[in-house]
């Protein structure tokens, strides 16, 4: 069973479609983890470090320019 942090649970709740879908869309559009982190802060008022995002979604970290 995967453990989710309180921050990840909150972001899943705040973001329509959930954080994973949001991150996947952003990565597909060529956004870096830092850009995604800043966008989350701007849109949802939550701080999440770019490295945390990368660790949460290791399958998205490969093959896309960061």
mmCIF file of the N, C-alpha and C atoms, coordinates in Angstrom:
data_MODEL
# 
_entry.id   MODEL 
# 
loop_
_atom_site.group_PDB 
_atom_site.id 
_atom_site.type_symbol 
_atom_site.label_atom_id 
_atom_site.label_alt_id 
_atom_site.label_comp_id 
_atom_site.label_asym_id 
_atom_site.label_entity_id 
_atom_site.label_seq_id 
_atom_site.pdbx_PDB_ins_code 
_atom_site.Cartn_x 
_atom_site.Cartn_y 
_atom_site.Cartn_z 
_atom_site.occupancy 
_atom_site.B_iso_or_equiv 
_atom_site.pdbx_formal_charge 
_atom_site.auth_seq_id 
_atom_site.auth_comp_id 
_atom_site.auth_asym_id 
_atom_site.auth_atom_id 
_atom_site.pdbx_PDB_model_num 
ATOM 1   N N  . UNK A 1 1  ? 0.848  -1.184 0.000   1.00 0.00 ? 1  UNK A N  1 
ATOM 2   C CA . UNK A 1 1  ? 0.000  0.000  0.000   1.00 0.00 ? 1  UNK A CA 1 
ATOM 3   C C  . UNK A 1 1  ? 0.894  1.248  0.000   1.00 0.00 ? 1  UNK A C  1 
ATOM 4   N N  . UNK A 1 2  ? 0.557  2.174  -0.859  1.00 0.00 ? 2  UNK A N  1 
ATOM 5   C CA . UNK A 1 2  ? 1.315  3.418  -0.958  1.00 0.00 ? 2  UNK A CA 1 
ATOM 6   C C  . UNK A 1 2  ? 0.893  4.383  0.140   1.00 0.00 ? 2  UNK A C  1 
ATOM 7   N N  . UNK A 1 3  ? 1.878  4.977  0.789   1.00 0.00 ? 3  UNK A N  1 
ATOM 8   C CA . UNK A 1 3  ? 1.596  5.992  1.805   1.00 0.00 ? 3  UNK A CA 1 
ATOM 9   C C  . UNK A 1 3  ? 1.688  7.356  1.149   1.00 0.00 ? 3  UNK A C  1 
ATOM 10  N N  . UNK A 1 4  ? 0.711  8.176  1.403   1.00 0.00 ? 4  UNK A N  1 
ATOM 11  C CA . UNK A 1 4  ? 0.708  9.526  0.850   1.00 0.00 ? 4  UNK A CA 1 
ATOM 12  C C  . UNK A 1 4  ? 0.847  10.521 1.989   1.00 0.00 ? 4  UNK A C  1 
ATOM 13  N N  . UNK A 1 5  ? 1.657  11.521 1.740   1.00 0.00 ? 5  UNK A N  1 
ATOM 14  C CA . UNK A 1 5  ? 1.842  12.554 2.749   1.00 0.00 ? 5  UNK A CA 1 
ATOM 15  C C  . UNK A 1 5  ? 0.595  13.422 2.828   1.00 0.00 ? 5  UNK A C  1 
ATOM 16  N N  . UNK A 1 6  ? 0.506  14.183 3.894   1.00 0.00 ? 6  UNK A N  1 
ATOM 17  C CA . UNK A 1 6  ? -0.623 15.105 4.050   1.00 0.00 ? 6  UNK A CA 1 
ATOM 18  C C  . UNK A 1 6  ? -0.652 16.118 2.903   1.00 0.00 ? 6  UNK A C  1 
ATOM 19  N N  . UNK A 1 7  ? 0.524  16.571 2.483   1.00 0.00 ? 7  UNK A N  1 
ATOM 20  C CA . UNK A 1 7  ? 0.583  17.536 1.370   1.00 0.00 ? 7  UNK A CA 1 
ATOM 21  C C  . UNK A 1 7  ? 0.062  16.916 0.092   1.00 0.00 ? 7  UNK A C  1 
ATOM 22  N N  . UNK A 1 8  ? 0.455  15.701 -0.189  1.00 0.00 ? 8  UNK A N  1 
ATOM 23  C CA . UNK A 1 8  ? -0.014 15.049 -1.413  1.00 0.00 ? 8  UNK A CA 1 
ATOM 24  C C  . UNK A 1 8  ? -1.526 14.813 -1.360  1.00 0.00 ? 8  UNK A C  1 
ATOM 25  N N  . UNK A 1 9  ? -2.035 14.403 -0.218  1.00 0.00 ? 9  UNK A N  1 
ATOM 26  C CA . UNK A 1 9  ? -3.481 14.217 -0.081  1.00 0.00 ? 9  UNK A CA 1 
ATOM 27  C C  . UNK A 1 9  ? -4.220 15.529 -0.310  1.00 0.00 ? 9  UNK A C  1 
ATOM 28  N N  . UNK A 1 10 ? -3.688 16.609 0.264   1.00 0.00 ? 10 UNK A N  1 
ATOM 29  C CA . UNK A 1 10 ? -4.313 17.916 0.093   1.00 0.00 ? 10 UNK A CA 1 
ATOM 30  C C  . UNK A 1 10 ? -4.314 18.324 -1.375  1.00 0.00 ? 10 UNK A C  1 
ATOM 31  N N  . UNK A 1 11 ? -3.179 18.160 -2.053  1.00 0.00 ? 11 UNK A N  1 
ATOM 32  C CA . UNK A 1 11 ? -3.113 18.533 -3.462  1.00 0.00 ? 11 UNK A CA 1 
ATOM 33  C C  . UNK A 1 11 ? -4.042 17.680 -4.309  1.00 0.00 ? 11 UNK A C  1 
ATOM 34  N N  . UNK A 1 12 ? -4.137 16.399 -4.000  1.00 0.00 ? 12 UNK A N  1 
ATOM 35  C CA . UNK A 1 12 ? -5.096 15.543 -4.723  1.00 0.00 ? 12 UNK A CA 1 
ATOM 36  C C  . UNK A 1 12 ? -6.517 16.063 -4.564  1.00 0.00 ? 12 UNK A C  1 
ATOM 37  N N  . UNK A 1 13 ? -6.802 16.598 -3.394  1.00 0.00 ? 13 UNK A N  1 
ATOM 38  C CA . UNK A 1 13 ? -8.132 17.148 -3.118  1.00 0.00 ? 13 UNK A CA 1 
ATOM 39  C C  . UNK A 1 13 ? -8.343 18.496 -3.828  1.00 0.00 ? 13 UNK A C  1 
ATOM 40  N N  . UNK A 1 14 ? -7.325 19.335 -3.832  1.00 0.00 ? 14 UNK A N  1 
ATOM 41  C CA . UNK A 1 14 ? -7.446 20.679 -4.399  1.00 0.00 ? 14 UNK A CA 1 
ATOM 42  C C  . UNK A 1 14 ? -7.466 20.696 -5.924  1.00 0.00 ? 14 UNK A C  1 
ATOM 43  N N  . UNK A 1 15 ? -6.753 19.771 -6.543  1.00 0.00 ? 15 UNK A N  1 
ATOM 44  C CA . UNK A 1 15 ? -6.583 19.780 -7.997  1.00 0.00 ? 15 UNK A CA 1 
ATOM 45  C C  . UNK A 1 15 ? -7.599 18.853 -8.635  1.00 0.00 ? 15 UNK A C  1 
ATOM 46  N N  . UNK A 1 16 ? -8.428 19.418 -9.491  1.00 0.00 ? 16 UNK A N  1 
ATOM 47  C CA . UNK A 1 16 ? -9.415 18.608 -10.196 1.00 0.00 ? 16 UNK A CA 1 
ATOM 48  C C  . UNK A 1 16 ? -8.685 17.548 -11.019 1.00 0.00 ? 16 UNK A C  1 
ATOM 49  N N  . UNK A 1 17 ? -9.050 16.308 -10.830 1.00 0.00 ? 17 UNK A N  1 
ATOM 50  C CA . UNK A 1 17 ? -8.388 15.207 -11.510 1.00 0.00 ? 17 UNK A CA 1 
ATOM 51  C C  . UNK A 1 17 ? -7.197 14.654 -10.740 1.00 0.00 ? 17 UNK A C  1 
ATOM 52  N N  . UNK A 1 18 ? -6.776 15.353 -9.695  1.00 0.00 ? 18 UNK A N  1 
ATOM 53  C CA . UNK A 1 18 ? -5.688 14.892 -8.840  1.00 0.00 ? 18 UNK A CA 1 
ATOM 54  C C  . UNK A 1 18 ? -4.324 15.392 -9.282  1.00 0.00 ? 18 UNK A C  1 
ATOM 55  N N  . UNK A 1 19 ? -3.399 15.286 -8.366  1.00 0.00 ? 19 UNK A N  1 
ATOM 56  C CA . UNK A 1 19 ? -2.038 15.768 -8.585  1.00 0.00 ? 19 UNK A CA 1 
ATOM 57  C C  . UNK A 1 19 ? -1.332 14.989 -9.686  1.00 0.00 ? 19 UNK A C  1 
ATOM 58  N N  . UNK A 1 20 ? -1.495 13.685 -9.719  1.00 0.00 ? 20 UNK A N  1 
ATOM 59  C CA . UNK A 1 20 ? -0.783 12.890 -10.727 1.00 0.00 ? 20 UNK A CA 1 
ATOM 60  C C  . UNK A 1 20 ? -1.183 13.306 -12.135 1.00 0.00 ? 20 UNK A C  1 
ATOM 61  N N  . UNK A 1 21 ? -2.457 13.470 -12.378 1.00 0.00 ? 21 UNK A N  1 
ATOM 62  C CA . UNK A 1 21 ? -2.913 13.899 -13.699 1.00 0.00 ? 21 UNK A CA 1 
ATOM 63  C C  . UNK A 1 21 ? -2.359 15.284 -14.036 1.00 0.00 ? 21 UNK A C  1 
ATOM 64  N N  . UNK A 1 22 ? -2.404 16.194 -13.062 1.00 0.00 ? 22 UNK A N  1 
ATOM 65  C CA . UNK A 1 22 ? -1.882 17.542 -13.260 1.00 0.00 ? 22 UNK A CA 1 
ATOM 66  C C  . UNK A 1 22 ? -0.398 17.491 -13.619 1.00 0.00 ? 22 UNK A C  1 
ATOM 67  N N  . UNK A 1 23 ? 0.372  16.725 -12.844 1.00 0.00 ? 23 UNK A N  1 
ATOM 68  C CA . UNK A 1 23 ? 1.811  16.615 -13.089 1.00 0.00 ? 23 UNK A CA 1 
ATOM 69  C C  . UNK A 1 23 ? 2.082  15.995 -14.456 1.00 0.00 ? 23 UNK A C  1 
ATOM 70  N N  . UNK A 1 24 ? 1.338  14.962 -14.814 1.00 0.00 ? 24 UNK A N  1 
ATOM 71  C CA . UNK A 1 24 ? 1.532  14.298 -16.109 1.00 0.00 ? 24 UNK A CA 1 
ATOM 72  C C  . UNK A 1 24 ? 1.252  15.261 -17.257 1.00 0.00 ? 24 UNK A C  1 
ATOM 73  N N  . UNK A 1 25 ? 0.190  16.033 -17.146 1.00 0.00 ? 25 UNK A N  1 
ATOM 74  C CA . UNK A 1 25 ? -0.130 17.020 -18.191 1.00 0.00 ? 25 UNK A CA 1 
ATOM 75  C C  . UNK A 1 25 ? 0.975  18.060 -18.319 1.00 0.00 ? 25 UNK A C  1 
ATOM 76  N N  . UNK A 1 26 ? 1.483  18.513 -17.178 1.00 0.00 ? 26 UNK A N  1 
ATOM 77  C CA . UNK A 1 26 ? 2.540  19.519 -17.188 1.00 0.00 ? 26 UNK A CA 1 
ATOM 78  C C  . UNK A 1 26 ? 3.832  18.957 -17.775 1.00 0.00 ? 26 UNK A C  1 
ATOM 79  N N  . UNK A 1 27 ? 4.200  17.740 -17.385 1.00 0.00 ? 27 UNK A N  1 
ATOM 80  C CA . UNK A 1 27 ? 5.422  17.120 -17.905 1.00 0.00 ? 27 UNK A CA 1 
ATOM 81  C C  . UNK A 1 27 ? 5.305  16.854 -19.404 1.00 0.00 ? 27 UNK A C  1 
ATOM 82  N N  . UNK A 1 28 ? 4.125  16.415 -19.834 1.00 0.00 ? 28 UNK A N  1 
ATOM 83  C CA . UNK A 1 28 ? 3.900  16.178 -21.264 1.00 0.00 ? 28 UNK A CA 1 
ATOM 84  C C  . UNK A 1 28 ? 4.052  17.469 -22.054 1.00 0.00 ? 28 UNK A C  1 
ATOM 85  N N  . UNK A 1 29 ? 3.680  18.577 -21.430 1.00 0.00 ? 29 UNK A N  1 
ATOM 86  C CA . UNK A 1 29 ? 3.809  19.895 -22.069 1.00 0.00 ? 29 UNK A CA 1 
ATOM 87  C C  . UNK A 1 29 ? 5.242  20.425 -21.978 1.00 0.00 ? 29 UNK A C  1 
ATOM 88  N N  . UNK A 1 30 ? 6.152  19.643 -21.402 1.00 0.00 ? 30 UNK A N  1 
ATOM 89  C CA . UNK A 1 30 ? 7.555  20.023 -21.347 1.00 0.00 ? 30 UNK A CA 1 
ATOM 90  C C  . UNK A 1 30 ? 7.956  20.860 -20.146 1.00 0.00 ? 30 UNK A C  1 
ATOM 91  N N  . UNK A 1 31 ? 7.091  20.956 -19.147 1.00 0.00 ? 31 UNK A N  1 
ATOM 92  C CA . UNK A 1 31 ? 7.400  21.752 -17.957 1.00 0.00 ? 31 UNK A CA 1 
ATOM 93  C C  . UNK A 1 31 ? 8.378  21.007 -17.044 1.00 0.00 ? 31 UNK A C  1 
ATOM 94  N N  . UNK A 1 32 ? 9.287  21.752 -16.443 1.00 0.00 ? 32 UNK A N  1 
ATOM 95  C CA . UNK A 1 32 ? 10.230 21.178 -15.483 1.00 0.00 ? 32 UNK A CA 1 
ATOM 96  C C  . UNK A 1 32 ? 9.521  20.982 -14.149 1.00 0.00 ? 32 UNK A C  1 
ATOM 97  N N  . UNK A 1 33 ? 10.158 20.196 -13.278 1.00 0.00 ? 33 UNK A N  1 
ATOM 98  C CA . UNK A 1 33 ? 9.593  20.012 -11.937 1.00 0.00 ? 33 UNK A CA 1 
ATOM 99  C C  . UNK A 1 33 ? 9.532  21.337 -11.195 1.00 0.00 ? 33 UNK A C  1 
ATOM 100 N N  . UNK A 1 34 ? 10.512 22.202 -11.414 1.00 0.00 ? 34 UNK A N  1 
ATOM 101 C CA . UNK A 1 34 ? 10.508 23.520 -10.762 1.00 0.00 ? 34 UNK A CA 1 
ATOM 102 C C  . UNK A 1 34 ? 9.318  24.358 -11.267 1.00 0.00 ? 34 UNK A C  1 
ATOM 103 N N  . UNK A 1 35 ? 9.069  24.322 -12.562 1.00 0.00 ? 35 UNK A N  1 
ATOM 104 C CA . UNK A 1 35 ? 7.931  25.055 -13.115 1.00 0.00 ? 35 UNK A CA 1 
ATOM 105 C C  . UNK A 1 35 ? 6.610  24.519 -12.571 1.00 0.00 ? 35 UNK A C  1 
ATOM 106 N N  . UNK A 1 36 ? 6.516  23.217 -12.448 1.00 0.00 ? 36 UNK A N  1 
ATOM 107 C CA . UNK A 1 36 ? 5.298  22.609 -11.908 1.00 0.00 ? 36 UNK A CA 1 
ATOM 108 C C  . UNK A 1 36 ? 5.122  23.014 -10.451 1.00 0.00 ? 36 UNK A C  1 
ATOM 109 N N  . UNK A 1 37 ? 6.202  22.985 -9.699  1.00 0.00 ? 37 UNK A N  1 
ATOM 110 C CA . UNK A 1 37 ? 6.160  23.394 -8.296  1.00 0.00 ? 37 UNK A CA 1 
ATOM 111 C C  . UNK A 1 37 ? 5.669  24.831 -8.164  1.00 0.00 ? 37 UNK A C  1 
ATOM 112 N N  . UNK A 1 38 ? 6.211  25.714 -8.980  1.00 0.00 ? 38 UNK A N  1 
ATOM 113 C CA . UNK A 1 38 ? 5.794  27.124 -8.933  1.00 0.00 ? 38 UNK A CA 1 
ATOM 114 C C  . UNK A 1 38 ? 4.332  27.282 -9.335  1.00 0.00 ? 38 UNK A C  1 
ATOM 115 N N  . UNK A 1 39 ? 3.902  26.514 -10.317 1.00 0.00 ? 39 UNK A N  1 
ATOM 116 C CA . UNK A 1 39 ? 2.504  26.588 -10.756 1.00 0.00 ? 39 UNK A CA 1 
ATOM 117 C C  . UNK A 1 39 ? 1.564  26.110 -9.654  1.00 0.00 ? 39 UNK A C  1 
ATOM 118 N N  . UNK A 1 40 ? 1.940  25.059 -8.940  1.00 0.00 ? 40 UNK A N  1 
ATOM 119 C CA . UNK A 1 40 ? 1.132  24.573 -7.822  1.00 0.00 ? 40 UNK A CA 1 
ATOM 120 C C  . UNK A 1 40 ? 1.020  25.659 -6.757  1.00 0.00 ? 40 UNK A C  1 
ATOM 121 N N  . UNK A 1 41 ? 2.136  26.313 -6.456  1.00 0.00 ? 41 UNK A N  1 
ATOM 122 C CA . UNK A 1 41 ? 2.114  27.376 -5.460  1.00 0.00 ? 41 UNK A CA 1 
ATOM 123 C C  . UNK A 1 41 ? 1.239  28.537 -5.923  1.00 0.00 ? 41 UNK A C  1 
ATOM 124 N N  . UNK A 1 42 ? 1.388  28.939 -7.175  1.00 0.00 ? 42 UNK A N  1 
ATOM 125 C CA . UNK A 1 42 ? 0.603  30.062 -7.705  1.00 0.00 ? 42 UNK A CA 1 
ATOM 126 C C  . UNK A 1 42 ? -0.893 29.759 -7.741  1.00 0.00 ? 42 UNK A C  1 
ATOM 127 N N  . UNK A 1 43 ? -1.249 28.569 -8.190  1.00 0.00 ? 43 UNK A N  1 
ATOM 128 C CA . UNK A 1 43 ? -2.663 28.234 -8.392  1.00 0.00 ? 43 UNK A CA 1 
ATOM 129 C C  . UNK A 1 43 ? -3.370 27.733 -7.145  1.00 0.00 ? 43 UNK A C  1 
ATOM 130 N N  . UNK A 1 44 ? -2.634 27.022 -6.280  1.00 0.00 ? 44 UNK A N  1 
ATOM 131 C CA . UNK A 1 44 ? -3.291 26.349 -5.162  1.00 0.00 ? 44 UNK A CA 1 
ATOM 132 C C  . UNK A 1 44 ? -2.763 26.790 -3.800  1.00 0.00 ? 44 UNK A C  1 
ATOM 133 N N  . UNK A 1 45 ? -1.744 27.645 -3.802  1.00 0.00 ? 45 UNK A N  1 
ATOM 134 C CA . UNK A 1 45 ? -1.224 28.191 -2.552  1.00 0.00 ? 45 UNK A CA 1 
ATOM 135 C C  . UNK A 1 45 ? -0.487 27.196 -1.685  1.00 0.00 ? 45 UNK A C  1 
ATOM 136 N N  . UNK A 1 46 ? 0.007  26.124 -2.278  1.00 0.00 ? 46 UNK A N  1 
ATOM 137 C CA . UNK A 1 46 ? 0.728  25.105 -1.514  1.00 0.00 ? 46 UNK A CA 1 
ATOM 138 C C  . UNK A 1 46 ? 2.155  24.987 -2.020  1.00 0.00 ? 46 UNK A C  1 
ATOM 139 N N  . UNK A 1 47 ? 3.088  24.885 -1.076  1.00 0.00 ? 47 UNK A N  1 
ATOM 140 C CA . UNK A 1 47 ? 4.493  24.712 -1.423  1.00 0.00 ? 47 UNK A CA 1 
ATOM 141 C C  . UNK A 1 47 ? 4.827  23.224 -1.470  1.00 0.00 ? 47 UNK A C  1 
ATOM 142 N N  . UNK A 1 48 ? 5.396  22.820 -2.584  1.00 0.00 ? 48 UNK A N  1 
ATOM 143 C CA . UNK A 1 48 ? 5.933  21.465 -2.702  1.00 0.00 ? 48 UNK A CA 1 
ATOM 144 C C  . UNK A 1 48 ? 7.234  21.589 -3.490  1.00 0.00 ? 48 UNK A C  1 
ATOM 145 N N  . UNK A 1 49 ? 8.298  21.023 -2.940  1.00 0.00 ? 49 UNK A N  1 
ATOM 146 C CA . UNK A 1 49 ? 9.616  21.138 -3.554  1.00 0.00 ? 49 UNK A CA 1 
ATOM 147 C C  . UNK A 1 49 ? 9.645  20.348 -4.867  1.00 0.00 ? 49 UNK A C  1 
ATOM 148 N N  . UNK A 1 50 ? 10.327 20.879 -5.881  1.00 0.00 ? 50 UNK A N  1 
ATOM 149 C CA . UNK A 1 50 ? 10.423 20.160 -7.161  1.00 0.00 ? 50 UNK A CA 1 
ATOM 150 C C  . UNK A 1 50 ? 10.969 18.743 -7.009  1.00 0.00 ? 50 UNK A C  1 
ATOM 151 N N  . UNK A 1 51 ? 11.932 18.563 -6.118  1.00 0.00 ? 51 UNK A N  1 
ATOM 152 C CA . UNK A 1 51 ? 12.500 17.228 -5.913  1.00 0.00 ? 51 UNK A CA 1 
ATOM 153 C C  . UNK A 1 51 ? 11.471 16.278 -5.305  1.00 0.00 ? 51 UNK A C  1 
ATOM 154 N N  . UNK A 1 52 ? 10.593 16.796 -4.473  1.00 0.00 ? 52 UNK A N  1 
ATOM 155 C CA . UNK A 1 52 ? 9.524  15.978 -3.902  1.00 0.00 ? 52 UNK A CA 1 
ATOM 156 C C  . UNK A 1 52 ? 8.605  15.485 -5.009  1.00 0.00 ? 52 UNK A C  1 
ATOM 157 N N  . UNK A 1 53 ? 8.243  16.358 -5.924  1.00 0.00 ? 53 UNK A N  1 
ATOM 158 C CA . UNK A 1 53 ? 7.398  15.957 -7.058  1.00 0.00 ? 53 UNK A CA 1 
ATOM 159 C C  . UNK A 1 53 ? 8.080  14.864 -7.874  1.00 0.00 ? 53 UNK A C  1 
ATOM 160 N N  . UNK A 1 54 ? 9.361  15.062 -8.139  1.00 0.00 ? 54 UNK A N  1 
ATOM 161 C CA . UNK A 1 54 ? 10.103 14.076 -8.923  1.00 0.00 ? 54 UNK A CA 1 
ATOM 162 C C  . UNK A 1 54 ? 10.115 12.714 -8.223  1.00 0.00 ? 54 UNK A C  1 
ATOM 163 N N  . UNK A 1 55 ? 10.271 12.719 -6.912  1.00 0.00 ? 55 UNK A N  1 
ATOM 164 C CA . UNK A 1 55 ? 10.280 11.461 -6.163  1.00 0.00 ? 55 UNK A CA 1 
ATOM 165 C C  . UNK A 1 55 ? 8.900  10.816 -6.105  1.00 0.00 ? 55 UNK A C  1 
ATOM 166 N N  . UNK A 1 56 ? 7.852  11.633 -6.058  1.00 0.00 ? 56 UNK A N  1 
ATOM 167 C CA . UNK A 1 56 ? 6.497  11.086 -6.044  1.00 0.00 ? 56 UNK A CA 1 
ATOM 168 C C  . UNK A 1 56 ? 6.145  10.425 -7.367  1.00 0.00 ? 56 UNK A C  1 
ATOM 169 N N  . UNK A 1 57 ? 6.707  10.917 -8.462  1.00 0.00 ? 57 UNK A N  1 
ATOM 170 C CA . UNK A 1 57 ? 6.347  10.421 -9.796  1.00 0.00 ? 57 UNK A CA 1 
ATOM 171 C C  . UNK A 1 57 ? 7.589  10.026 -10.591 1.00 0.00 ? 57 UNK A C  1 
ATOM 172 N N  . UNK A 1 58 ? 8.293  8.994  -10.148 1.00 0.00 ? 58 UNK A N  1 
ATOM 173 C CA . UNK A 1 58 ? 9.551  8.623  -10.810 1.00 0.00 ? 58 UNK A CA 1 
ATOM 174 C C  . UNK A 1 58 ? 9.367  8.222  -12.264 1.00 0.00 ? 58 UNK A C  1 
ATOM 175 N N  . UNK A 1 59 ? 8.216  7.670  -12.632 1.00 0.00 ? 59 UNK A N  1 
ATOM 176 C CA . UNK A 1 59 ? 8.004  7.277  -14.018 1.00 0.00 ? 59 UNK A CA 1 
ATOM 177 C C  . UNK A 1 59 ? 7.938  8.488  -14.938 1.00 0.00 ? 59 UNK A C  1 
ATOM 178 N N  . UNK A 1 60 ? 7.586  9.652  -14.401 1.00 0.00 ? 60 UNK A N  1 
ATOM 179 C CA . UNK A 1 60 ? 7.511  10.862 -15.210 1.00 0.00 ? 60 UNK A CA 1 
ATOM 180 C C  . UNK A 1 60 ? 8.856  11.576 -15.280 1.00 0.00 ? 60 UNK A C  1 
ATOM 181 N N  . UNK A 1 61 ? 9.788  11.204 -14.434 1.00 0.00 ? 61 UNK A N  1 
ATOM 182 C CA . UNK A 1 61 ? 11.075 11.890 -14.381 1.00 0.00 ? 61 UNK A CA 1 
ATOM 183 C C  . UNK A 1 61 ? 11.971 11.506 -15.554 1.00 0.00 ? 61 UNK A C  1 
ATOM 184 N N  . UNK A 1 62 ? 11.715 10.367 -16.139 1.00 0.00 ? 62 UNK A N  1 
ATOM 185 C CA . UNK A 1 62 ? 12.565 9.871  -17.225 1.00 0.00 ? 62 UNK A CA 1 
ATOM 186 C C  . UNK A 1 62 ? 11.993 10.302 -18.563 1.00 0.00 ? 62 UNK A C  1 
ATOM 187 N N  . UNK A 1 63 ? 12.871 10.662 -19.451 1.00 0.00 ? 63 UNK A N  1 
ATOM 188 C CA . UNK A 1 63 ? 12.472 10.903 -20.836 1.00 0.00 ? 63 UNK A CA 1 
ATOM 189 C C  . UNK A 1 63 ? 11.872 12.256 -21.114 1.00 0.00 ? 63 UNK A C  1 
ATOM 190 N N  . UNK A 1 64 ? 11.760 13.109 -20.121 1.00 0.00 ? 64 UNK A N  1 
ATOM 191 C CA . UNK A 1 64 ? 11.212 14.447 -20.330 1.00 0.00 ? 64 UNK A CA 1 
ATOM 192 C C  . UNK A 1 64 ? 12.240 15.433 -19.801 1.00 0.00 ? 64 UNK A C  1 
ATOM 193 N N  . UNK A 1 65 ? 12.565 16.420 -20.602 1.00 0.00 ? 65 UNK A N  1 
ATOM 194 C CA . UNK A 1 65 ? 13.570 17.400 -20.177 1.00 0.00 ? 65 UNK A CA 1 
ATOM 195 C C  . UNK A 1 65 ? 13.097 18.111 -18.922 1.00 0.00 ? 65 UNK A C  1 
ATOM 196 N N  . UNK A 1 66 ? 13.975 18.191 -17.946 1.00 0.00 ? 66 UNK A N  1 
ATOM 197 C CA . UNK A 1 66 ? 13.638 18.883 -16.705 1.00 0.00 ? 66 UNK A CA 1 
ATOM 198 C C  . UNK A 1 66 ? 14.243 20.251 -16.786 1.00 0.00 ? 66 UNK A C  1 
# 
